[in-house]
Amino acid sequence: MGRHPAAVVWGIIALSALGNGFEDDRWRNAVEGWHGFMVEDGDRLRPEACQSPVWDTGLAVIALRACGRASRHPQLVRAGEYLLSQR
């Protein structure tokens, strides 16, 4: 299970506010972990909080179930299989 980028950033900020820097293993691990959220996008580097297909699939499943779609509907079964494969 991945970490949420906001938690990583706030962890870095909190550790820095407490006077920790690169010599602190927790601070260094948080900063290095932040690099895992970075995506090269042409000539720029940007953070990406999550892989949208995973979130979008989960939200679509919730919406379809809320609209009364049967849980055994083939597309919902496929969506569930996809979500489980992303763990």
N, CA, C and O atoms as a CHARMM CRD file, in Angstrom:
* protein
*
  348
    1    1 MET  N      0.85500  -1.16700   0.00000 PROA 1      0.00000
    2    1 MET  CA     0.00000   0.00000   0.00000 PROA 1      0.00000
    3    1 MET  C      0.89900   1.22700   0.00000 PROA 1      0.00000
    4    1 MET  O      1.83000   1.32200   0.80000 PROA 1      0.00000
    5    2 GLY  N      0.62400   2.15300  -0.88500 PROA 2      0.00000
    6    2 GLY  CA     1.44100   3.34500  -0.99400 PROA 2      0.00000
    7    2 GLY  C      1.11400   4.39300   0.06400 PROA 2      0.00000
    8    2 GLY  O      0.10200   4.32000   0.76100 PROA 2      0.00000
    9    3 ARG  N      1.99900   5.35300   0.15200 PROA 3      0.00000
   10    3 ARG  CA     1.77800   6.48100   1.06400 PROA 3      0.00000
   11    3 ARG  C      1.08900   7.59700   0.31400 PROA 3      0.00000
   12    3 ARG  O      1.20700   7.70900  -0.90600 PROA 3      0.00000
   13    4 HSD  N      0.38200   8.40600   1.03800 PROA 4      0.00000
   14    4 HSD  CA    -0.27800   9.55700   0.42300 PROA 4      0.00000
   15    4 HSD  C      0.72900  10.70100   0.37100 PROA 4      0.00000
   16    4 HSD  O      1.41500  10.96000   1.35900 PROA 4      0.00000
   17    5 PRO  N      0.82800  11.39300  -0.77200 PROA 5      0.00000
   18    5 PRO  CA     1.84700  12.44400  -0.90400 PROA 5      0.00000
   19    5 PRO  C      1.68000  13.57900   0.09800 PROA 5      0.00000
   20    5 PRO  O      2.67400  14.12500   0.57600 PROA 5      0.00000
   21    6 ALA  N      0.45100  13.94300   0.42300 PROA 6      0.00000
   22    6 ALA  CA     0.25400  15.03300   1.39000 PROA 6      0.00000
   23    6 ALA  C      0.83500  14.64900   2.74200 PROA 6      0.00000
   24    6 ALA  O      1.43000  15.48400   3.42200 PROA 6      0.00000
   25    7 ALA  N      0.66800  13.39500   3.13500 PROA 7      0.00000
   26    7 ALA  CA     1.23000  12.94200   4.40600 PROA 7      0.00000
   27    7 ALA  C      2.75100  13.02600   4.38800 PROA 7      0.00000
   28    7 ALA  O      3.37000  13.38500   5.39000 PROA 7      0.00000
   29    8 VAL  N      3.34600  12.69600   3.25700 PROA 8      0.00000
   30    8 VAL  CA     4.80500  12.77700   3.13900 PROA 8      0.00000
   31    8 VAL  C      5.26200  14.22600   3.25000 PROA 8      0.00000
   32    8 VAL  O      6.20500  14.53000   3.98100 PROA 8      0.00000
   33    9 VAL  N      4.59000  15.12300   2.52300 PROA 9      0.00000
   34    9 VAL  CA     4.97900  16.53300   2.55400 PROA 9      0.00000
   35    9 VAL  C      4.82300  17.10600   3.96000 PROA 9      0.00000
   36    9 VAL  O      5.73000  17.77100   4.46000 PROA 9      0.00000
   37   10 TRP  N      3.67500  16.85400   4.60300 PROA 10     0.00000
   38   10 TRP  CA     3.46400  17.38000   5.95600 PROA 10     0.00000
   39   10 TRP  C      4.42600  16.74800   6.95200 PROA 10     0.00000
   40   10 TRP  O      4.81900  17.38900   7.92700 PROA 10     0.00000
   41   11 GLY  N      4.80900  15.49700   6.71500 PROA 11     0.00000
   42   11 GLY  CA     5.82800  14.87800   7.55700 PROA 11     0.00000
   43   11 GLY  C      7.16900  15.58300   7.43600 PROA 11     0.00000
   44   11 GLY  O      7.85500  15.80600   8.43400 PROA 11     0.00000
   45   12 ILE  N      7.53700  15.93200   6.21400 PROA 12     0.00000
   46   12 ILE  CA     8.78800  16.67000   5.98200 PROA 12     0.00000
   47   12 ILE  C      8.71700  18.03100   6.67800 PROA 12     0.00000
   48   12 ILE  O      9.66400  18.44800   7.34500 PROA 12     0.00000
   49   13 ILE  N      7.58400  18.71500   6.51400 PROA 13     0.00000
   50   13 ILE  CA     7.42500  20.02900   7.14200 PROA 13     0.00000
   51   13 ILE  C      7.49800  19.91400   8.66800 PROA 13     0.00000
   52   13 ILE  O      8.18400  20.70200   9.31900 PROA 13     0.00000
   53   14 ALA  N      6.79500  18.93800   9.23300 PROA 14     0.00000
   54   14 ALA  CA     6.79000  18.76500  10.68900 PROA 14     0.00000
   55   14 ALA  C      8.18700  18.43700  11.21100 PROA 14     0.00000
   56   14 ALA  O      8.63300  19.01900  12.19900 PROA 14     0.00000
   57   15 LEU  N      8.86800  17.51800  10.55800 PROA 15     0.00000
   58   15 LEU  CA    10.21700  17.16200  10.98800 PROA 15     0.00000
   59   15 LEU  C     11.16400  18.35400  10.86500 PROA 15     0.00000
   60   15 LEU  O     12.02300  18.55500  11.72400 PROA 15     0.00000
   61   16 SER  N     11.01000  19.14400   9.79900 PROA 16     0.00000
   62   16 SER  CA    11.84100  20.33600   9.63100 PROA 16     0.00000
   63   16 SER  C     11.55600  21.35700  10.72700 PROA 16     0.00000
   64   16 SER  O     12.47700  21.96400  11.27400 PROA 16     0.00000
   65   17 ALA  N     10.26700  21.54400  11.04700 PROA 17     0.00000
   66   17 ALA  CA     9.89100  22.49300  12.10300 PROA 17     0.00000
   67   17 ALA  C     10.45900  22.08200  13.45700 PROA 17     0.00000
   68   17 ALA  O     10.70100  22.92600  14.32000 PROA 17     0.00000
   69   18 LEU  N     10.66700  20.78400  13.63400 PROA 18     0.00000
   70   18 LEU  CA    11.25100  20.27900  14.88300 PROA 18     0.00000
   71   18 LEU  C     12.77700  20.35400  14.87300 PROA 18     0.00000
   72   18 LEU  O     13.43500  19.93500  15.82600 PROA 18     0.00000
   73   19 GLY  N     13.33300  20.89600  13.78000 PROA 19     0.00000
   74   19 GLY  CA    14.77900  21.07000  13.71100 PROA 19     0.00000
   75   19 GLY  C     15.53000  19.93000  13.05600 PROA 19     0.00000
   76   19 GLY  O     16.76000  19.90500  13.07800 PROA 19     0.00000
   77   20 ASN  N     14.80900  18.98800  12.47400 PROA 20     0.00000
   78   20 ASN  CA    15.46900  17.86000  11.80900 PROA 20     0.00000
   79   20 ASN  C     15.86100  18.24700  10.40000 PROA 20     0.00000
   80   20 ASN  O     15.21600  19.08200   9.76400 PROA 20     0.00000
   81   21 GLY  N     16.92900  17.62600   9.91900 PROA 21     0.00000
   82   21 GLY  CA    17.40600  17.87200   8.57200 PROA 21     0.00000
   83   21 GLY  C     17.87400  16.57800   7.95400 PROA 21     0.00000
   84   21 GLY  O     17.52100  15.49600   8.42400 PROA 21     0.00000
   85   22 PHE  N     18.66100  16.67700   6.91100 PROA 22     0.00000
   86   22 PHE  CA    19.07400  15.50200   6.14700 PROA 22     0.00000
   87   22 PHE  C     19.84300  14.49000   6.99400 PROA 22     0.00000
   88   22 PHE  O     19.89900  13.31200   6.64000 PROA 22     0.00000
   89   23 GLU  N     20.43100  14.92500   8.09900 PROA 23     0.00000
   90   23 GLU  CA    21.16100  13.97600   8.96100 PROA 23     0.00000
   91   23 GLU  C     20.19900  13.04800   9.71200 PROA 23     0.00000
   92   23 GLU  O     20.62300  12.01600  10.23200 PROA 23     0.00000
   93   24 ASP  N     18.91000  13.40300   9.77500 PROA 24     0.00000
   94   24 ASP  CA    17.90400  12.58700  10.45200 PROA 24     0.00000
   95   24 ASP  C     17.34100  11.54700   9.48000 PROA 24     0.00000
   96   24 ASP  O     16.86200  11.90200   8.40300 PROA 24     0.00000
   97   25 ASP  N     17.39500  10.27300   9.85200 PROA 25     0.00000
   98   25 ASP  CA    16.93500   9.20400   8.96000 PROA 25     0.00000
   99   25 ASP  C     15.47200   9.37200   8.55400 PROA 25     0.00000
  100   25 ASP  O     15.12400   9.13800   7.39700 PROA 25     0.00000
  101   26 ARG  N     14.61500   9.77400   9.48900 PROA 26     0.00000
  102   26 ARG  CA    13.19100   9.93300   9.17200 PROA 26     0.00000
  103   26 ARG  C     12.99000  11.03700   8.13900 PROA 26     0.00000
  104   26 ARG  O     12.20900  10.87800   7.20100 PROA 26     0.00000
  105   27 TRP  N     13.68700  12.14700   8.30900 PROA 27     0.00000
  106   27 TRP  CA    13.57500  13.26800   7.37600 PROA 27     0.00000
  107   27 TRP  C     14.08800  12.84900   6.00200 PROA 27     0.00000
  108   27 TRP  O     13.43300  13.08000   4.98500 PROA 27     0.00000
  109   28 ARG  N     15.25800  12.23400   5.98500 PROA 28     0.00000
  110   28 ARG  CA    15.87200  11.80000   4.72100 PROA 28     0.00000
  111   28 ARG  C     14.96700  10.79300   4.00400 PROA 28     0.00000
  112   28 ARG  O     14.78600  10.88100   2.79000 PROA 28     0.00000
  113   29 ASN  N     14.39500   9.83300   4.75100 PROA 29     0.00000
  114   29 ASN  CA    13.50200   8.84700   4.13200 PROA 29     0.00000
  115   29 ASN  C     12.25200   9.50300   3.56000 PROA 29     0.00000
  116   29 ASN  O     11.77800   9.10600   2.49500 PROA 29     0.00000
  117   30 ALA  N     11.71800  10.49800   4.25100 PROA 30     0.00000
  118   30 ALA  CA    10.54000  11.20700   3.75600 PROA 30     0.00000
  119   30 ALA  C     10.85500  11.96000   2.46500 PROA 30     0.00000
  120   30 ALA  O     10.08200  11.91000   1.50800 PROA 30     0.00000
  121   31 VAL  N     11.97800  12.64800   2.44100 PROA 31     0.00000
  122   31 VAL  CA    12.37300  13.38700   1.23300 PROA 31     0.00000
  123   31 VAL  C     12.62700  12.42600   0.07900 PROA 31     0.00000
  124   31 VAL  O     12.19800  12.67700  -1.04800 PROA 31     0.00000
  125   32 GLU  N     13.31700  11.33700   0.35300 PROA 32     0.00000
  126   32 GLU  CA    13.56300  10.35100  -0.70200 PROA 32     0.00000
  127   32 GLU  C     12.25600   9.70800  -1.15600 PROA 32     0.00000
  128   32 GLU  O     12.09300   9.40700  -2.33800 PROA 32     0.00000
  129   33 GLY  N     11.31600   9.49500  -0.21800 PROA 33     0.00000
  130   33 GLY  CA    10.02000   8.93500  -0.57100 PROA 33     0.00000
  131   33 GLY  C      9.21500   9.85000  -1.47300 PROA 33     0.00000
  132   33 GLY  O      8.44800   9.39100  -2.31900 PROA 33     0.00000
  133   34 TRP  N      9.40000  11.16000  -1.28300 PROA 34     0.00000
  134   34 TRP  CA     8.69700  12.13400  -2.11300 PROA 34     0.00000
  135   34 TRP  C      9.04300  11.94500  -3.59200 PROA 34     0.00000
  136   34 TRP  O      8.21000  12.18600  -4.46500 PROA 34     0.00000
  137   35 HSD  N     10.27000  11.51500  -3.86500 PROA 35     0.00000
  138   35 HSD  CA    10.69800  11.32200  -5.25100 PROA 35     0.00000
  139   35 HSD  C      9.85200  10.25800  -5.95300 PROA 35     0.00000
  140   35 HSD  O      9.72300  10.27600  -7.17700 PROA 35     0.00000
  141   36 GLY  N      9.27500   9.33000  -5.17800 PROA 36     0.00000
  142   36 GLY  CA     8.42700   8.29600  -5.76800 PROA 36     0.00000
  143   36 GLY  C      7.13600   8.83600  -6.36600 PROA 36     0.00000
  144   36 GLY  O      6.48300   8.14600  -7.14900 PROA 36     0.00000
  145   37 PHE  N      6.75800  10.06500  -6.00800 PROA 37     0.00000
  146   37 PHE  CA     5.55100  10.68200  -6.54000 PROA 37     0.00000
  147   37 PHE  C      5.83500  11.56300  -7.75100 PROA 37     0.00000
  148   37 PHE  O      4.91200  12.13200  -8.33400 PROA 37     0.00000
  149   38 MET  N      7.09600  11.68000  -8.13100 PROA 38     0.00000
  150   38 MET  CA     7.46200  12.57600  -9.22000 PROA 38     0.00000
  151   38 MET  C      7.33600  11.86300 -10.57100 PROA 38     0.00000
  152   38 MET  O      7.70200  10.69700 -10.71800 PROA 38     0.00000
  153   39 VAL  N      6.81000  12.59700 -11.54300 PROA 39     0.00000
  154   39 VAL  CA     6.60700  12.07500 -12.88900 PROA 39     0.00000
  155   39 VAL  C      7.27600  13.02700 -13.86800 PROA 39     0.00000
  156   39 VAL  O      7.07000  14.23900 -13.80400 PROA 39     0.00000
  157   40 GLU  N      8.07200  12.47800 -14.77200 PROA 40     0.00000
  158   40 GLU  CA     8.66700  13.30300 -15.82200 PROA 40     0.00000
  159   40 GLU  C      7.61000  13.55100 -16.87900 PROA 40     0.00000
  160   40 GLU  O      7.02800  12.61200 -17.42300 PROA 40     0.00000
  161   41 ASP  N      7.36500  14.81200 -17.16500 PROA 41     0.00000
  162   41 ASP  CA     6.32800  15.22100 -18.10600 PROA 41     0.00000
  163   41 ASP  C      6.96300  16.17500 -19.11000 PROA 41     0.00000
  164   41 ASP  O      6.90400  17.39500 -18.95200 PROA 41     0.00000
  165   42 GLY  N      7.56700  15.60400 -20.13700 PROA 42     0.00000
  166   42 GLY  CA     8.28000  16.41900 -21.11100 PROA 42     0.00000
  167   42 GLY  C      9.51800  17.01900 -20.48000 PROA 42     0.00000
  168   42 GLY  O     10.39900  16.30000 -20.01000 PROA 42     0.00000
  169   43 ASP  N      9.58100  18.35100 -20.47300 PROA 43     0.00000
  170   43 ASP  CA    10.76000  19.01700 -19.92300 PROA 43     0.00000
  171   43 ASP  C     10.55700  19.45300 -18.47100 PROA 43     0.00000
  172   43 ASP  O     11.33500  20.25200 -17.95000 PROA 43     0.00000
  173   44 ARG  N      9.52300  18.93700 -17.82000 PROA 44     0.00000
  174   44 ARG  CA     9.29800  19.31100 -16.41700 PROA 44     0.00000
  175   44 ARG  C      9.05300  18.08100 -15.56200 PROA 44     0.00000
  176   44 ARG  O      8.71000  17.00600 -16.05300 PROA 44     0.00000
  177   45 LEU  N      9.23700  18.27300 -14.29600 PROA 45     0.00000
  178   45 LEU  CA     9.02400  17.22400 -13.30300 PROA 45     0.00000
  179   45 LEU  C      7.86600  17.68200 -12.42600 PROA 45     0.00000
  180   45 LEU  O      7.87200  18.81400 -11.94400 PROA 45     0.00000
  181   46 ARG  N      6.85800  16.81100 -12.20700 PROA 46     0.00000
  182   46 ARG  CA     5.70300  17.19300 -11.40400 PROA 46     0.00000
  183   46 ARG  C      5.30000  16.04300 -10.49000 PROA 46     0.00000
  184   46 ARG  O      5.53400  14.87700 -10.80700 PROA 46     0.00000
  185   47 PRO  N      4.69400  16.37500  -9.35600 PROA 47     0.00000
  186   47 PRO  CA     4.21500  15.31000  -8.46500 PROA 47     0.00000
  187   47 PRO  C      2.87300  14.77100  -8.96600 PROA 47     0.00000
  188   47 PRO  O      2.05800  15.51800  -9.50700 PROA 47     0.00000
  189   48 GLU  N      2.65900  13.49100  -8.78400 PROA 48     0.00000
  190   48 GLU  CA     1.38800  12.86700  -9.10900 PROA 48     0.00000
  191   48 GLU  C      0.93800  12.08100  -7.89100 PROA 48     0.00000
  192   48 GLU  O      1.59500  11.12400  -7.48000 PROA 48     0.00000
  193   49 ALA  N     -0.19200  12.49300  -7.31200 PROA 49     0.00000
  194   49 ALA  CA    -0.64800  11.92300  -6.05400 PROA 49     0.00000
  195   49 ALA  C     -1.04000  10.45800  -6.17800 PROA 49     0.00000
  196   49 ALA  O     -0.80200   9.67400  -5.25900 PROA 49     0.00000
  197   50 CYS  N     -1.62400  10.08800  -7.27600 PROA 50     0.00000
  198   50 CYS  CA    -2.06800   8.70200  -7.44700 PROA 50     0.00000
  199   50 CYS  C     -2.19400   8.41300  -8.92900 PROA 50     0.00000
  200   50 CYS  O     -2.13900   9.31000  -9.77000 PROA 50     0.00000
  201   51 GLN  N     -2.36200   7.15800  -9.21800 PROA 51     0.00000
  202   51 GLN  CA    -2.64300   6.76500 -10.58100 PROA 51     0.00000
  203   51 GLN  C     -4.14800   6.86700 -10.78000 PROA 51     0.00000
  204   51 GLN  O     -4.90800   6.07200 -10.22700 PROA 51     0.00000
  205   52 SER  N     -4.57000   7.82900 -11.55600 PROA 52     0.00000
  206   52 SER  CA    -5.98800   8.13400 -11.71700 PROA 52     0.00000
  207   52 SER  C     -6.84700   6.93400 -12.10400 PROA 52     0.00000
  208   52 SER  O     -7.96800   6.83900 -11.60300 PROA 52     0.00000
  209   53 PRO  N     -6.40500   6.00700 -12.96200 PROA 53     0.00000
  210   53 PRO  CA    -7.29200   4.89000 -13.30800 PROA 53     0.00000
  211   53 PRO  C     -7.76700   4.09800 -12.08800 PROA 53     0.00000
  212   53 PRO  O     -8.88600   3.58600 -12.08800 PROA 53     0.00000
  213   54 VAL  N     -6.95700   3.99200 -11.07800 PROA 54     0.00000
  214   54 VAL  CA    -7.35300   3.25100  -9.88100 PROA 54     0.00000
  215   54 VAL  C     -8.45300   4.00600  -9.14800 PROA 54     0.00000
  216   54 VAL  O     -9.50000   3.43400  -8.84300 PROA 54     0.00000
  217   55 TRP  N     -8.22900   5.27400  -8.86500 PROA 55     0.00000
  218   55 TRP  CA    -9.24000   6.07800  -8.16600 PROA 55     0.00000
  219   55 TRP  C    -10.50600   6.18300  -9.00100 PROA 55     0.00000
  220   55 TRP  O    -11.60700   6.01400  -8.47800 PROA 55     0.00000
  221   56 ASP  N    -10.36500   6.45800 -10.28000 PROA 56     0.00000
  222   56 ASP  CA   -11.52600   6.63000 -11.14200 PROA 56     0.00000
  223   56 ASP  C    -12.35700   5.35200 -11.21800 PROA 56     0.00000
  224   56 ASP  O    -13.58700   5.40500 -11.21900 PROA 56     0.00000
  225   57 THR  N    -11.69100   4.21800 -11.28000 PROA 57     0.00000
  226   57 THR  CA   -12.41500   2.94300 -11.31500 PROA 57     0.00000
  227   57 THR  C    -13.18800   2.73000 -10.02300 PROA 57     0.00000
  228   57 THR  O    -14.35700   2.34500 -10.05100 PROA 57     0.00000
  229   58 GLY  N    -12.54100   2.97900  -8.89400 PROA 58     0.00000
  230   58 GLY  CA   -13.22100   2.82500  -7.60800 PROA 58     0.00000
  231   58 GLY  C    -14.42300   3.74300  -7.47700 PROA 58     0.00000
  232   58 GLY  O    -15.47800   3.32400  -7.00000 PROA 58     0.00000
  233   59 LEU  N    -14.27100   4.99700  -7.89700 PROA 59     0.00000
  234   59 LEU  CA   -15.38600   5.94200  -7.83000 PROA 59     0.00000
  235   59 LEU  C    -16.51900   5.54000  -8.77400 PROA 59     0.00000
  236   59 LEU  O    -17.69200   5.69600  -8.43700 PROA 59     0.00000
  237   60 ALA  N    -16.17600   5.02600  -9.94600 PROA 60     0.00000
  238   60 ALA  CA   -17.20600   4.57400 -10.88300 PROA 60     0.00000
  239   60 ALA  C    -17.97700   3.38300 -10.31100 PROA 60     0.00000
  240   60 ALA  O    -19.19500   3.30300 -10.47000 PROA 60     0.00000
  241   61 VAL  N    -17.29300   2.47900  -9.66300 PROA 61     0.00000
  242   61 VAL  CA   -17.95400   1.33200  -9.03000 PROA 61     0.00000
  243   61 VAL  C    -18.94400   1.81600  -7.97100 PROA 61     0.00000
  244   61 VAL  O    -20.08600   1.35800  -7.92600 PROA 61     0.00000
  245   62 ILE  N    -18.50600   2.73200  -7.13300 PROA 62     0.00000
  246   62 ILE  CA   -19.39400   3.27000  -6.09400 PROA 62     0.00000
  247   62 ILE  C    -20.62600   3.92100  -6.72500 PROA 62     0.00000
  248   62 ILE  O    -21.74800   3.70500  -6.26800 PROA 62     0.00000
  249   63 ALA  N    -20.41600   4.71100  -7.76400 PROA 63     0.00000
  250   63 ALA  CA   -21.52000   5.39900  -8.41600 PROA 63     0.00000
  251   63 ALA  C    -22.48700   4.40900  -9.05300 PROA 63     0.00000
  252   63 ALA  O    -23.70100   4.56400  -8.92000 PROA 63     0.00000
  253   64 LEU  N    -21.97800   3.40800  -9.73400 PROA 64     0.00000
  254   64 LEU  CA   -22.84700   2.43000 -10.38500 PROA 64     0.00000
  255   64 LEU  C    -23.65200   1.61900  -9.36300 PROA 64     0.00000
  256   64 LEU  O    -24.82900   1.33300  -9.57800 PROA 64     0.00000
  257   65 ARG  N    -23.01500   1.25900  -8.27000 PROA 65     0.00000
  258   65 ARG  CA   -23.73800   0.53200  -7.21400 PROA 65     0.00000
  259   65 ARG  C    -24.81400   1.42800  -6.59700 PROA 65     0.00000
  260   65 ARG  O    -25.91600   0.96100  -6.30900 PROA 65     0.00000
  261   66 ALA  N    -24.50200   2.71400  -6.39000 PROA 66     0.00000
  262   66 ALA  CA   -25.47600   3.64700  -5.82200 PROA 66     0.00000
  263   66 ALA  C    -26.67700   3.83200  -6.75400 PROA 66     0.00000
  264   66 ALA  O    -27.77900   4.13600  -6.29900 PROA 66     0.00000
  265   67 CYS  N    -26.45800   3.64800  -8.05200 PROA 67     0.00000
  266   67 CYS  CA   -27.54400   3.77500  -9.03000 PROA 67     0.00000
  267   67 CYS  C    -28.31700   2.47500  -9.21100 PROA 67     0.00000
  268   67 CYS  O    -29.23900   2.40200 -10.02300 PROA 67     0.00000
  269   68 GLY  N    -27.94100   1.46100  -8.46200 PROA 68     0.00000
  270   68 GLY  CA   -28.68600   0.20800  -8.50800 PROA 68     0.00000
  271   68 GLY  C    -28.11800  -0.87100  -9.40600 PROA 68     0.00000
  272   68 GLY  O    -28.74700  -1.91400  -9.58200 PROA 68     0.00000
  273   69 ARG  N    -26.95400  -0.65100  -9.97500 PROA 69     0.00000
  274   69 ARG  CA   -26.35400  -1.68400 -10.83000 PROA 69     0.00000
  275   69 ARG  C    -26.02000  -2.89700  -9.95800 PROA 69     0.00000
  276   69 ARG  O    -25.45000  -2.75000  -8.87600 PROA 69     0.00000
  277   70 ALA  N    -26.37100  -4.07800 -10.42400 PROA 70     0.00000
  278   70 ALA  CA   -26.13500  -5.31900  -9.66500 PROA 70     0.00000
  279   70 ALA  C    -24.63800  -5.55300  -9.47700 PROA 70     0.00000
  280   70 ALA  O    -23.83500  -5.29500 -10.37400 PROA 70     0.00000
  281   71 SER  N    -24.28700  -6.03800  -8.31200 PROA 71     0.00000
  282   71 SER  CA   -22.86700  -6.25900  -8.00600 PROA 71     0.00000
  283   71 SER  C    -22.22900  -7.30200  -8.92000 PROA 71     0.00000
  284   71 SER  O    -21.01100  -7.29700  -9.09800 PROA 71     0.00000
  285   72 ARG  N    -23.02800  -8.19500  -9.50100 PROA 72     0.00000
  286   72 ARG  CA   -22.48100  -9.23000 -10.38700 PROA 72     0.00000
  287   72 ARG  C    -22.48000  -8.80000 -11.84800 PROA 72     0.00000
  288   72 ARG  O    -22.19300  -9.61200 -12.72800 PROA 72     0.00000
  289   73 HSD  N    -22.79700  -7.53100 -12.12100 PROA 73     0.00000
  290   73 HSD  CA   -22.77000  -7.03600 -13.49200 PROA 73     0.00000
  291   73 HSD  C    -21.35600  -7.24600 -14.03300 PROA 73     0.00000
  292   73 HSD  O    -20.38400  -6.96700 -13.33100 PROA 73     0.00000
  293   74 PRO  N    -21.22700  -7.73200 -15.26200 PROA 74     0.00000
  294   74 PRO  CA   -19.89700  -8.06700 -15.79800 PROA 74     0.00000
  295   74 PRO  C    -18.86700  -6.93600 -15.69700 PROA 74     0.00000
  296   74 PRO  O    -17.70600  -7.18800 -15.37600 PROA 74     0.00000
  297   75 GLN  N    -19.28000  -5.69800 -15.96800 PROA 75     0.00000
  298   75 GLN  CA   -18.32400  -4.59500 -15.88900 PROA 75     0.00000
  299   75 GLN  C    -17.89200  -4.33300 -14.44800 PROA 75     0.00000
  300   75 GLN  O    -16.73800  -3.98000 -14.20300 PROA 75     0.00000
  301   76 LEU  N    -18.79800  -4.50000 -13.50300 PROA 76     0.00000
  302   76 LEU  CA   -18.41600  -4.31000 -12.09800 PROA 76     0.00000
  303   76 LEU  C    -17.49500  -5.42800 -11.62300 PROA 76     0.00000
  304   76 LEU  O    -16.58100  -5.19500 -10.83200 PROA 76     0.00000
  305   77 VAL  N    -17.73800  -6.62900 -12.10300 PROA 77     0.00000
  306   77 VAL  CA   -16.84500  -7.74400 -11.75700 PROA 77     0.00000
  307   77 VAL  C    -15.44900  -7.47100 -12.31200 PROA 77     0.00000
  308   77 VAL  O    -14.45100  -7.65500 -11.61600 PROA 77     0.00000
  309   78 ARG  N    -15.38500  -7.02700 -13.58100 PROA 78     0.00000
  310   78 ARG  CA   -14.08400  -6.70000 -14.18100 PROA 78     0.00000
  311   78 ARG  C    -13.40300  -5.56200 -13.44800 PROA 78     0.00000
  312   78 ARG  O    -12.19200  -5.59200 -13.23200 PROA 78     0.00000
  313   79 ALA  N    -14.18900  -4.54600 -13.06100 PROA 79     0.00000
  314   79 ALA  CA   -13.62100  -3.41900 -12.32200 PROA 79     0.00000
  315   79 ALA  C    -13.05100  -3.89500 -10.99100 PROA 79     0.00000
  316   79 ALA  O    -11.96300  -3.47700 -10.59500 PROA 79     0.00000
  317   80 GLY  N    -13.77600  -4.76300 -10.30300 PROA 80     0.00000
  318   80 GLY  CA   -13.27300  -5.31200  -9.04000 PROA 80     0.00000
  319   80 GLY  C    -11.99500  -6.09800  -9.22500 PROA 80     0.00000
  320   80 GLY  O    -11.07200  -5.97800  -8.42000 PROA 80     0.00000
  321   81 GLU  N    -11.92700  -6.89600 -10.26600 PROA 81     0.00000
  322   81 GLU  CA   -10.71000  -7.66000 -10.54400 PROA 81     0.00000
  323   81 GLU  C     -9.53900  -6.71300 -10.81300 PROA 81     0.00000
  324   81 GLU  O     -8.42600  -6.94100 -10.33900 PROA 81     0.00000
  325   82 TYR  N     -9.79900  -5.65500 -11.57300 PROA 82     0.00000
  326   82 TYR  CA    -8.75300  -4.67700 -11.86100 PROA 82     0.00000
  327   82 TYR  C     -8.26300  -4.03600 -10.56800 PROA 82     0.00000
  328   82 TYR  O     -7.05900  -3.95500 -10.32800 PROA 82     0.00000
  329   83 LEU  N     -9.20200  -3.57900  -9.73100 PROA 83     0.00000
  330   83 LEU  CA    -8.81200  -2.93200  -8.46900 PROA 83     0.00000
  331   83 LEU  C     -7.98700  -3.87200  -7.60500 PROA 83     0.00000
  332   83 LEU  O     -6.98400  -3.45400  -7.02700 PROA 83     0.00000
  333   84 LEU  N     -8.38800  -5.12200  -7.50500 PROA 84     0.00000
  334   84 LEU  CA    -7.62800  -6.08500  -6.70000 PROA 84     0.00000
  335   84 LEU  C     -6.23400  -6.32500  -7.26900 PROA 84     0.00000
  336   84 LEU  O     -5.29000  -6.58300  -6.52100 PROA 84     0.00000
  337   85 SER  N     -6.10400  -6.24000  -8.58900 PROA 85     0.00000
  338   85 SER  CA    -4.79600  -6.46400  -9.19600 PROA 85     0.00000
  339   85 SER  C     -3.82600  -5.31100  -8.92700 PROA 85     0.00000
  340   85 SER  O     -2.62000  -5.45900  -9.12600 PROA 85     0.00000
  341   86 GLN  N     -4.34500  -4.16000  -8.47500 PROA 86     0.00000
  342   86 GLN  CA    -3.51300  -2.96600  -8.24800 PROA 86     0.00000
  343   86 GLN  C     -2.98700  -2.88100  -6.83400 PROA 86     0.00000
  344   86 GLN  O     -2.31600  -1.90600  -6.49500 PROA 86     0.00000
  345   87 ARG  N     -3.26600  -3.87100  -5.99000 PROA 87     0.00000
  346   87 ARG  CA    -2.79700  -3.82700  -4.59900 PROA 87     0.00000
  347   87 ARG  C     -1.32100  -3.95300  -4.52600 PROA 87     0.00000
  348   87 ARG  O     -0.75300  -3.93500  -3.43400 PROA 87     0.00000
